[in-house]
Amino acid sequence: MIDKTYNILFLCTGNSARSIMAEALATTLSHGKFIGYSAGSHPGGQVNPFAIDKVEKTGYPTDKLRSKSWDEFAAVDAPHMDFVITVCDNAAGEVCPLWPAHPISAHWSFEDPAAVQGTEDEKQTAFDKVFRQITMRMNSFINLPFHLLDKEAIQKEVRKIGDTPAAN
């Protein structure tokens, strides 16, 4: 039984790949415990086709995916965020908007699969690798005993997940 549904925002610079995949995984893997959102500090305007392909395989609806600014989530009428996770090193170093209610935040670094130059197979391999890494961290995250932990303990555990080396 779900006591609460948590909102989680994944931030990246371009909001075209890693944050998009994390949004979908948070929502689908948690079976309703989390609603994933994503945004970027400098959105690129389109979602990477390799990310769309990975998201489609989760069963998450891709028709509403879009590259959007994090300013949308700092607005007064935006959904309240319980967690804000940066997934790229560039976004982690930027000054983020002030989030209402001071959500728990952490940084989970992932290589940028959209930056890979090469053949279609090499690009697909990069997306597969990062998708697996996000999946592993997301599974650790959604299985935390939130009902047993206070906010400080949750903050520590969420940051520890990001400090764990991402497996290949």
PyMOL commands that set and color helices and strands:
alter all, ss='L'
color gray80, all
select helices_A, chain A and resi 18-29+49-56+70-73+89-92+113-115+120-142+146-148+151-163
alter helices_A, ss='H'
color red, helices_A
select strands_A, chain A and resi 6-12+34-40+83-86+104-107
alter strands_A, ss='S'
color yellow, strands_A
deselect
rebuild
show_as cartoon
